[in-house]
């Protein structure tokens, strides 16, 4: 019988550690960087106690490369970083997309570009999470806004990574990463944990990219299954190919395995949208400002509502398109100079779209959003 | 807005302002029956520079985690006071360390002064407990959390060898605040 879990005050990054461990993560490799360092610290303390491994690599590229290796050996693997480190990880992120290696990458967003403002918040890596690595590739990014949610969304990120055999990004800003809120650690079994599909065939019949599967199971290295892993387009046995049919099919399959399951991957929170005339679309700490602003607007008699994507990538096209047919205006506050607003504009069929932006290292406060809401009244 | 109680602890990096914020949040949310969110803002340096921690306390769920209209702000240094006092609301409290803050800002808030760091030194022989004295002062002045809750929160964060010292620091804060009300 699971005992009642005690409420404790916990930092966002600490909750990320709890989420990773809850999901069964046994391997962490990375290079510490503000404002994500507490994740590396936490994993370095906790993993050795449960038979896991922590390794600090020579840099961020080494961190994700080692995590890819850990995952290929069958362990749920994590790396965490912030903007400058996320830039360095992009090459290996694309490798993991094409080689179809489950992996969770946390990016705690700080001010940029370059080393920018290490201790200040930002949401300017929204497009980088989707397009940072070259080539067409699938991208899944989850965007928690509350400390408790960092735990649950980190678990979901591992589940999505294992289920769809792809890297998944946990994307949140410095405010959410460093703030402390009371949370409870869920009891074992309370949250669903997805483990990697077992390979059932014999080693000599195994193909890591067997096109008969939508998502071929991945055999752990060291268990008798020998196969090739490469960042080149490959055949079903993993060796490189120049055959255009196989290149095209491989590239399409890694996209299709995500596109065919959008309804399972998408996740949104909706507040007051039933009768809203003005909607706000926001993520992370900005969504918390937006929620405050929407409640204030309601108390002023303005019918406002909030759509908060918890899955930012793939972008919630359907939800935004439907919303845009019902409301007069959509306001998109984000701590960058206009990234998510471009996606909202792309999906919006009718409503006017207005961005509210800020890049001075200060959060977008509720007052700024209330002003934007009032401008449509 | 009236449902939120907003506190800001400001001083120089290394003075324990973030720890004070954490302890206040725990007093409210773990040892009390409220919701609390603690956030912080600091520079790249681990010592020096202006540093602040904010705590929002409410009986409702807390959305915006940063201060908007501060009910009570602590300023341990002149730099922090000058930089951060602007958000103290009309009728709010600005608690200053009188030895440090000489240029006292004017506004529609109530300024309360106490030689916090000097008292830590002369009464308890440890500058390091100035932040705990501050928690005692703020608890007594505002009543935002109970004496029992703040004491439980302080003691849970302190190594066993320093329990008595911190208890005394907190009590010094409670007692000194009574004369300041």
Boltz contact constraints between the chains, C-beta under 6 A:
constraints:
  - contact:
      token1: [A, 9]
      token2: [B, 25]
      max_distance: 6.0
  - contact:
      token1: [A, 9]
      token2: [B, 26]
      max_distance: 6.0
  - contact:
      token1: [A, 9]
      token2: [B, 30]
      max_distance: 6.0
  - contact:
      token1: [A, 118]
      token2: [B, 44]
      max_distance: 6.0
  - contact:
      token1: [A, 119]
      token2: [B, 42]
      max_distance: 6.0
  - contact:
      token1: [A, 179]
      token2: [B, 37]
      max_distance: 6.0
  - contact:
      token1: [A, 179]
      token2: [B, 39]
      max_distance: 6.0
  - contact:
      token1: [A, 179]
      token2: [B, 65]
      max_distance: 6.0
  - contact:
      token1: [A, 180]
      token2: [B, 25]
      max_distance: 6.0
  - contact:
      token1: [A, 180]
      token2: [B, 38]
      max_distance: 6.0
  - contact:
      token1: [A, 181]
      token2: [B, 37]
      max_distance: 6.0
  - contact:
      token1: [A, 182]
      token2: [B, 29]
      max_distance: 6.0
  - contact:
      token1: [A, 288]
      token2: [B, 63]
      max_distance: 6.0
  - contact:
      token1: [A, 288]
      token2: [B, 64]
      max_distance: 6.0
  - contact:
      token1: [A, 289]
      token2: [B, 64]
      max_distance: 6.0
  - contact:
      token1: [A, 291]
      token2: [B, 63]
      max_distance: 6.0
  - contact:
      token1: [A, 292]
      token2: [B, 63]
      max_distance: 6.0
  - contact:
      token1: [A, 292]
      token2: [B, 64]
      max_distance: 6.0
  - contact:
      token1: [A, 363]
      token2: [B, 66]
      max_distance: 6.0
  - contact:
      token1: [A, 366]
      token2: [B, 64]
      max_distance: 6.0
